[in-house]
Amino acid sequence: MGVRKRERAEQTKEAKKHVAFAKLNNCPTSPRKMRLVADLVRGQKVELALNILRFSQKEASRKLEKLLLSAINNYQQKNVDANLEEAGLFVKTITVDGGMMLKRLRPAPQGRAHRIRKRSNHVTIVLGSNDNTQSN
């Protein structure tokens, strides 16, 4: 490996230390319902986002809270010596994409059938730290 390539690899590795993410695949709620909750926490500090999700009445907030805790844990695994309060973690991006759809039939009048689409979604949370934004 060349010197420039090695230096570039070390730079990207160092940059990725300040970013942690977590994914939730095939969550059995519709993407529209999940996006309503995801919009509440996008761009918020982690402590505030956890409080918002904990006290929200929606079912999707429980799943997002668990995913956010997983992302925080992933950050701690990458940065063992770092302190969470000093890191200033915030929800950098949160994306909700449509997942697999289960197609079912419901009986309708006069021998017909209506299609029911049971939707699911994929959620990705990316956490960033304020240390990284101040140095750039």
Secondary structure as GFF3:
##gff-version 3
##sequence-region A 1 136
A	DSSP	alpha_helix	3	16	.	.	.	ID=ss1
A	DSSP	beta_strand	19	27	.	.	.	ID=ss2
A	DSSP	alpha_helix	31	41	.	.	.	ID=ss3
A	DSSP	alpha_helix	46	54	.	.	.	ID=ss4
A	DSSP	alpha_helix	59	78	.	.	.	ID=ss5
A	DSSP	alpha_helix	84	87	.	.	.	ID=ss6
A	DSSP	beta_strand	89	98	.	.	.	ID=ss7
A	DSSP	beta_strand	102	107	.	.	.	ID=ss8
A	DSSP	three_ten_helix	109	111	.	.	.	ID=ss9
A	DSSP	beta_strand	113	118	.	.	.	ID=ss10
A	DSSP	beta_strand	121	129	.	.	.	ID=ss11
A	DSSP	alpha_helix	130	135	.	.	.	ID=ss12
###
